[in-house]
Every structure is written in C-alpha cells, then in structure tokens.
C-alpha cells in the first residue's frame, strides 16, 4: 500500500510541475479531466 501511495504522490508532483509550465487554464482542465477519466477506468477494471 505504501508503494501505491508513493507512486500516486510522485505523479501528482509531476503533474503540478507540468502545470507550472502550462499557461493555458483550458488546456490544463482538459488534461485533468482526461487523466481522471482514464485513471477511474484503469482503477475500476
């Protein structure tokens, strides 16, 4: 369980760093929505 939490926290940090360089809020929201949808589908199956 600790490895899973560490993996998730690592990718949250990568996403935060990416959003610092991405200046378009609309594009950021689209990326967040798509990744949440993908993550939910991968977690459920």
Secondary structure, 3 states (H helix, E strand, C coil): CHHHHHHHHHHHHHHHHHHHHCCCHHHHHHHHHHHHHHHHHHHHC
